């Protein structure tokens, strides 16, 4: 796969990935403080935001995004 993520796109992905990661950790802390056995929004949102953070940071680091490649989007120029 060739690079299809430009400089600005990569920087935005790093910022959004970091914010998603911090939010995931905060929500994880909140869900651990709640009564166990309850399926709450923080307990559901934390792993989803964690996966989003990993995906954003990974695509920013490698500068390759399979979703953009499939859509034919190239932000390198």
Secondary structure as a PSIPRED ss2 file (coil, helix, strand):
# PSIPRED VFORMAT (PSIPRED V4.0)

   1 X C   1.000  0.000  0.000
   2 X C   1.000  0.000  0.000
   3 X C   1.000  0.000  0.000
   4 X C   1.000  0.000  0.000
   5 X C   1.000  0.000  0.000
   6 X C   1.000  0.000  0.000
   7 X H   0.000  1.000  0.000
   8 X H   0.000  1.000  0.000
   9 X H   0.000  1.000  0.000
  10 X H   0.000  1.000  0.000
  11 X H   0.000  1.000  0.000
  12 X H   0.000  1.000  0.000
  13 X H   0.000  1.000  0.000
  14 X H   0.000  1.000  0.000
  15 X H   0.000  1.000  0.000
  16 X H   0.000  1.000  0.000
  17 X H   0.000  1.000  0.000
  18 X H   0.000  1.000  0.000
  19 X H   0.000  1.000  0.000
  20 X H   0.000  1.000  0.000
  21 X H   0.000  1.000  0.000
  22 X H   0.000  1.000  0.000
  23 X H   0.000  1.000  0.000
  24 X H   0.000  1.000  0.000
  25 X H   0.000  1.000  0.000
  26 X H   0.000  1.000  0.000
  27 X H   0.000  1.000  0.000
  28 X H   0.000  1.000  0.000
  29 X H   0.000  1.000  0.000
  30 X H   0.000  1.000  0.000
  31 X H   0.000  1.000  0.000
  32 X H   0.000  1.000  0.000
  33 X H   0.000  1.000  0.000
  34 X C   1.000  0.000  0.000
  35 X C   1.000  0.000  0.000
  36 X C   1.000  0.000  0.000
  37 X C   1.000  0.000  0.000
  38 X C   1.000  0.000  0.000
  39 X C   1.000  0.000  0.000
  40 X C   1.000  0.000  0.000
  41 X H   0.000  1.000  0.000
  42 X H   0.000  1.000  0.000
  43 X H   0.000  1.000  0.000
  44 X H   0.000  1.000  0.000
  45 X H   0.000  1.000  0.000
  46 X H   0.000  1.000  0.000
  47 X H   0.000  1.000  0.000
  48 X H   0.000  1.000  0.000
  49 X H   0.000  1.000  0.000
  50 X H   0.000  1.000  0.000
  51 X H   0.000  1.000  0.000
  52 X H   0.000  1.000  0.000
  53 X H   0.000  1.000  0.000
  54 X H   0.000  1.000  0.000
  55 X H   0.000  1.000  0.000
  56 X H   0.000  1.000  0.000
  57 X H   0.000  1.000  0.000
  58 X H   0.000  1.000  0.000
  59 X H   0.000  1.000  0.000
  60 X H   0.000  1.000  0.000
  61 X H   0.000  1.000  0.000
  62 X H   0.000  1.000  0.000
  63 X C   1.000  0.000  0.000
  64 X C   1.000  0.000  0.000
  65 X C   1.000  0.000  0.000
  66 X H   0.000  1.000  0.000
  67 X H   0.000  1.000  0.000
  68 X H   0.000  1.000  0.000
  69 X H   0.000  1.000  0.000
  70 X H   0.000  1.000  0.000
  71 X H   0.000  1.000  0.000
  72 X C   1.000  0.000  0.000
  73 X C   1.000  0.000  0.000
  74 X C   1.000  0.000  0.000
  75 X C   1.000  0.000  0.000
  76 X C   1.000  0.000  0.000
  77 X C   1.000  0.000  0.000
